[in-house]
Each structure stands twice: as structure tokens, then as C-alpha cells.
Amino acid sequence: MRNPSDAPSGKWWLAGKTPDYRFTLANERTFLAWLRTALALMAAAVGIDQFSPTLASPALRIALAQGLLITAAIMGVLAWRRWRHNEYAMRLGRDLPRSPALPLASGLMALLALLLGLLIWQGQP
């Protein structure tokens, strides 16, 4: 697949044919779902940092909060890239590209869930 930056004059949104608006809106809803997930991860990081000072060791709480924030930032970037690549592929009438973001996000969620479990376990008397 051609790289979206290879579009004429760098304006990938002018390449090919305008896709059916329903597909464009569906792509946008997926993008917004990724952003909502990133916002939820940021809220969880703030919650762990501010509202559970006695739950576990400070190092574990900080590591988990930072992990959540880093994951949120990564998800924001991946959401934009995924939306852009899908939109470009639809404009050119190509298959949607496979995204490594899904397994990456799943792996990060599993790791963060394990860390959160450890945090809760450590905080038990």
C-alpha cells in the first residue's frame, strides 16, 4: 500500500474519490472511541495518583499511573494514524490496512491490568 504521505502535494485528503459519508462517519466514530479510551486511561491515572495514597507502595502507584498516561498518549497517536490510513485507503478504493495498534493496545491493557491487580493486592492488610 502506498504511504499516505505519498499523495499528490502531500494532501492525502484530496487523493482518489470521496468515500461514502457513512463509511467516513464510521471511521470517525472509531477514532473517537479510541480517544475516549485514552481519556479514560488518563482519568484512571489521576485516580490512582490522587485517591489511593495508602493502597500500595508509592513506586508501584507512580509506575502504574505513568504506564496509564503513556498508554493513553500512544493510543491518541495510534488513533490518528489509524483514522488517516483508513480514510486514505477508502479514498483510493483499497482494502483497509491492517493495524498493529490492536494487538499492541491489548498487550498494554493486559500489562496494566496485572499491575493494577498487584497494586490492589499490595494494599490489602
URNORPE-V196524 format. One record per residue. RES is the residue in one letter. SS is DSSP state (alpha for helix, beta for strand, coil for the rest). PHI is phi as a letter, one per 30 degrees, with the letter a starting at -180 (* if undefined). D_LAST is the distance of its C-alpha to the last C-alpha in Angstrom with 1 decimal. Layout:
res = <RES;RES>
ss = <SS;SS>
phi = <PHI;PHI>
d_last = <D_LAST;D_LAST>
This chain:
res = <M;R;N;P;S;D;A;P;S;G;K;W;W;L;A;G;K;T;P;D;Y;R;F;T;L;A;N;E;R;T;F;L;A;W;L;R;T;A;L;A;L;M;A;A;A;V;G;I;D;Q;F;S;P;T;L;A;S;P;A;L;R;I;A;L;A;Q;G;L;L;I;T;A;A;I;M;G;V;L;A;W;R;R;W;R;H;N;E;Y;A;M;R;L;G;R;D;L;P;R;S;P;A;L;P;L;A;S;G;L;M;A;L;L;A;L;L;L;G;L;L;I;W;Q;G;Q;P>
ss = <coil;coil;coil;alpha;alpha;alpha;coil;alpha;alpha;alpha;coil;alpha;alpha;alpha;coil;coil;coil;coil;coil;coil;alpha;alpha;alpha;alpha;alpha;alpha;alpha;alpha;alpha;alpha;alpha;alpha;alpha;alpha;alpha;alpha;alpha;alpha;alpha;alpha;alpha;alpha;alpha;alpha;alpha;alpha;alpha;alpha;alpha;alpha;alpha;coil;coil;coil;coil;coil;coil;alpha;alpha;alpha;alpha;alpha;alpha;alpha;alpha;alpha;alpha;alpha;alpha;alpha;alpha;alpha;alpha;alpha;alpha;alpha;alpha;alpha;alpha;alpha;alpha;alpha;alpha;alpha;alpha;alpha;alpha;alpha;alpha;alpha;alpha;alpha;coil;coil;coil;coil;coil;coil;coil;coil;alpha;alpha;alpha;alpha;alpha;alpha;alpha;alpha;alpha;alpha;alpha;alpha;alpha;alpha;alpha;alpha;alpha;alpha;alpha;alpha;alpha;alpha;coil;coil;coil>
phi = <*;d;d;e;d;d;d;e;h;i;c;d;d;c;d;i;c;d;d;e;e;d;d;d;d;d;d;d;d;d;e;d;d;d;d;d;d;d;d;d;d;d;d;d;d;d;d;d;d;c;c;b;d;c;d;a;d;e;d;d;d;d;d;d;d;d;d;d;d;d;d;d;d;d;d;d;d;d;d;d;d;d;d;d;d;d;d;d;d;d;d;c;i;c;d;d;d;d;c;d;d;d;d;d;d;d;d;d;d;d;d;d;d;d;d;d;e;d;d;d;d;d;d;d;d>
d_last = <55.6;56.9;54.6;54.3;55.5;58.7;59.9;63.2;62.9;59.1;59.0;57.2;57.1;60.9;61.1;62.3;62.5;60.3;58.0;57.8;55.8;53.6;52.4;51.9;49.9;47.7;47.1;46.2;43.8;42.0;41.9;40.4;37.8;36.7;36.6;34.5;32.0;32.1;31.6;28.6;27.0;27.8;26.3;23.0;23.2;23.7;20.9;18.3;19.9;20.4;17.9;14.5;14.6;10.9;9.8;10.4;13.0;16.3;18.3;16.6;16.8;20.4;21.4;20.3;22.1;25.1;25.2;25.4;28.1;30.1;30.0;31.2;34.0;35.0;35.1;37.4;39.8;39.8;40.4;43.5;44.8;44.4;46.1;49.0;49.6;49.6;52.0;54.3;54.4;55.3;58.0;59.6;59.2;57.1;54.1;50.8;49.2;46.3;43.2;40.7;38.4;37.1;35.7;34.5;32.6;31.2;30.0;28.4;26.6;25.3;24.1;22.4;20.7;19.3;18.1;16.5;14.8;13.5;12.4;10.4;9.0;8.1;6.5;3.8;0.0>
